Amino acid sequence: MGSRADEDHCKKIAAAAEGFGLETVMRVGSAHKTAVHVLGILQSYEQEKRPHLYITVAGRSNALSGFTDGAVSAPVIACPPPSEAFGGADVYSSLRMPSGIAAALVLEPANAALLAAKIFGVFYPDVQARVVEYQRKQAEKITKDDAELAQA
């Protein structure tokens, strides 16, 4: 996260990710204010042999997502916190990345975790099974709601 102000948003992502059986770690670092610190964090994770990805959470000028994506080979998911600053226009800093920077943008915390689970699910059948079960429950709720409305 870019600052501790993003912690509540990160906790939502972590809770959803843990529901899919994913381990999460939260760290704080600003691409603008502590670039060397962020690079140190990223380099330590990049040296790990186990598969991983990054979900970046930074508002205003979201340099953290592009900075992270440019420094790592693992997938990066940008999930900026909601903001009314600038009429919500600060989300544009997450939409357009420079050439060669491919951070995915997902605005809902639970959906960022779902995308992470789908990525890991390609290689881990237990994670894929949790994704399938999650999707089944989502579909079941819609069809139940439809049946109730159809009988009304």
C-alpha positions in Angstrom: 0.0 0.0 0.0 1.2 3.5 -0.7 0.4 4.6 2.9 -1.3 3.4 6.1 -4.3 5.4 4.9 -4.9 2.5 2.5 -4.9 -0.2 5.2 -8.7 -0.7 5.4 -8.9 -1.2 1.7 -6.0 -3.7 1.9 -7.7 -5.6 4.7 -10.7 -6.1 2.4 -8.5 -7.6 -0.3 -6.6 -9.8 2.2 -9.8 -11.1 3.7 -11.2 -12.0 0.3 -7.9 -13.6 -0.8 -7.6 -15.6 2.4 -11.1 -16.9 1.6 -9.6 -18.5 -1.5 -6.8 -20.0 0.5 -4.2 -17.4 -0.5 -1.5 -16.2 1.9 -1.3 -12.4 2.1 1.3 -10.0 3.3 0.8 -6.2 3.7 3.6 -3.8 3.3 3.8 0.0 3.0 5.9 1.9 0.6 5.5 4.9 -1.7 6.8 5.1 -5.2 7.1 8.8 -4.8 8.5 9.1 -1.3 10.3 5.9 -0.6 11.3 4.4 -4.0 14.5 2.7 -2.7 12.5 1.1 0.2 9.9 -0.2 -2.3 12.6 -1.6 -4.6 14.1 -3.4 -1.6 10.8 -5.0 -0.7 10.2 -6.0 -4.3 13.7 -7.5 -4.8 13.2 -9.6 -1.7 10.0 -11.1 -3.0 11.3 -11.6 -6.5 14.1 -13.7 -5.1 11.6 -16.1 -3.5 11.1 -19.4 -5.5 7.4 -19.7 -4.7 4.8 -18.2 -7.1 3.5 -14.8 -6.1 1.8 -11.7 -7.4 1.4 -8.2 -6.2 -1.8 -6.3 -5.5 -0.9 -2.6 -5.3 -3.1 -0.1 -3.4 -2.4 3.6 -3.9 -4.6 6.5 -4.6 -4.2 10.0 -6.1 -1.3 9.5 -8.5 -1.0 5.7 -8.6 2.7 5.5 -9.5 3.1 2.5 -7.2 1.4 0.1 -9.6 3.4 1.1 -12.7 6.6 1.3 -10.6 6.0 -2.2 -9.2 5.1 -3.7 -12.6 8.3 -2.3 -14.1 10.4 -3.8 -11.4 9.0 -7.4 -11.2 8.3 -10.3 -13.4 5.2 -11.5 -11.5 1.7 -10.2 -12.2 0.6 -6.9 -10.7 -3.0 -6.0 -10.0 -3.8 -2.4 -9.2 -6.7 -1.9 -6.8 -6.7 1.8 -5.9 -8.9 2.8 -3.0 -12.2 4.7 -3.8 -11.8 8.4 -3.9 -14.0 11.4 -4.4 -10.9 13.6 -4.8 -10.9 15.4 -8.1 -14.3 14.0 -8.9 -12.9 10.5 -9.0 -10.6 11.5 -11.8 -7.5 10.2 -9.9 -8.5 6.7 -11.1 -7.1 7.7 -14.5 -3.6 7.4 -13.1 -4.3 3.6 -12.9 -5.9 3.3 -16.3 -3.2 4.4 -18.6 0.3 2.9 -18.1 3.3 3.4 -20.2 4.3 1.0 -22.9 5.7 -2.2 -21.4 3.8 -1.8 -18.1 0.9 -4.2 -17.8 -0.6 -3.8 -14.3 -4.2 -5.0 -14.4 -6.8 -2.6 -12.9 -9.5 -4.0 -10.7 -11.5 -1.5 -8.6 -13.3 -3.8 -6.2 -11.2 -5.3 -3.4 -13.0 -8.7 -3.5 -12.6 -8.8 -7.3 -8.9 -8.1 -7.0 -8.6 -11.1 -4.8 -10.7 -13.2 -7.2 -8.4 -12.3 -10.1 -5.4 -13.3 -8.0 -7.1 -16.6 -7.1 -7.9 -17.3 -10.8 -4.3 -16.7 -11.6 -3.0 -19.1 -8.9 -5.9 -21.5 -9.8 -4.2 -22.2 -13.1 -1.5 -24.0 -11.2 -3.1 -25.0 -7.9 -6.2 -27.2 -8.1 -7.3 -26.4 -4.5 -7.4 -22.7 -5.3 -9.2 -23.4 -8.6 -11.8 -25.5 -6.7 -12.4 -22.5 -4.3 -12.9 -20.2 -7.3 -15.4 -22.6 -8.9 -17.3 -23.0 -5.6 -17.4 -19.2 -5.2 -18.7 -18.8 -8.7 -21.3 -21.6 -8.1 -22.6 -19.8 -5.0 -22.8 -16.5 -6.8 -24.8 -18.1 -9.6 -27.0 -19.9 -7.1 -27.9 -16.7 -5.4 -29.0 -15.1 -8.7 -31.1 -18.0 -9.8 -32.7 -18.2 -6.3 -33.5 -14.5 -6.4 -35.0 -14.9 -9.9 -37.2 -17.9 -8.8 -38.5 -15.8 -5.9 -39.3 -12.9 -8.1 -41.0 -15.1 -10.7 -43.3 -16.5 -8.1 -44.3 -13.1 -6.7 
